[in-house]
Amino acid sequence: MQQIMLRSREQTPDFKRIACLLLLAALAAYAEMVQANEWKAQRQKMVEAVRIMTLDTADYLGKDTLTQKVLTALGQVPRHQFVPPMVKRFAYRNRPLPIGMGQTISQPYIVALMTDLLEPEPHHTVLEVGTGSGYQAAVLAALVKQVYTIEIIPALGNEARQRLQELDYGNIEVKIGDGFYGWPDKGPFDSIIVTAAGNQVPPPLLQQLKTGGKMVLPIGDLFSVQYLVVVEKHPDGDIRSRQILPVQFVPLTGDH
């Protein structure tokens, strides 16, 4: 009888330990929910800052608002997941942030504006030159069928690919290479976006742009005035471009 009682005590669950673990798990889940709500609130403030800046630059843009679908996408993408830990607290400020290796994640206003200028549609296939952290690609992915993005710095490109996979962006494909030459095997593209500044519109990209398509890119030297430019490929074969506003981007690098 004594042996049976001892065995019974040995098999008695440690209810206090289990209760403590459950409490810790509940507290962790609550803290995660609070943090998620805080990030969401910050995203909405960021979107509002973009709205205000759009009004402030209306004379350049010829309009005082961006399309709602672009602003909605901006408000959904978790920008704090695309920046290094040391600047995460600034993730939803309307400003560019360093992401390492001399590169930056673009200002949210610029991301929204460039996306809006492309006039994305759900059936579109888009090429991005300059993956960086993957943030611009993620915003586009919420609006189009497929995004192909090229990064010349292997460490950045591989990191962005892993990040986008972990965040379940299944309609983004990342390639390591020189974006100046585009991605001929995946083209032609409905639109092309370039997130680094060069002195000209890369001819290979122009060839890979569909008739009727648009390309948005900064043009200019690092130490001179750069302009955000929209290039349109018209059905009659005419190529037309227009300057939007002065900007400052990192230079387009490569062997071209």
Number of C-alpha atoms within 10 A of each C-alpha: 5 7 7 9 10 10 10 10 9 10 9 8 9 9 9 9 10 11 11 11 12 12 12 12 12 12 12 12 12 12 12 12 12 12 12 13 12 12 18 17 14 17 22 18 16 22 24 15 17 25 17 15 16 21 16 12 15 13 12 14 17 9 11 15 18 18 13 10 13 21 23 15 17 27 20 15 20 19 24 17 16 22 22 15 12 9 12 14 12 16 25 23 18 19 14 19 18 15 19 14 10 7 19 16 23 23 17 23 22 20 21 24 22 23 23 19 19 21 15 22 13 11 11 17 22 30 31 25 27 28 29 29 29 28 25 27 30 24 23 29 23 21 20 16 16 21 25 23 29 26 23 20 18 13 14 20 23 18 15 21 22 13 17 23 14 10 13 10 16 12 18 21 16 20 18 18 19 19 25 22 18 26 22 12 7 12 18 21 25 22 29 27 24 26 24 22 23 21 13 11 18 15 11 14 24 22 16 22 23 19 20 14 22 25 27 27 23 30 25 20 18 16 8 8 11 21 20 23 21 19 21 23 20 14 11 8 10 9 13 11 13 12 17 19 14 14 15 19 22 16 18 22 15 12 5 8
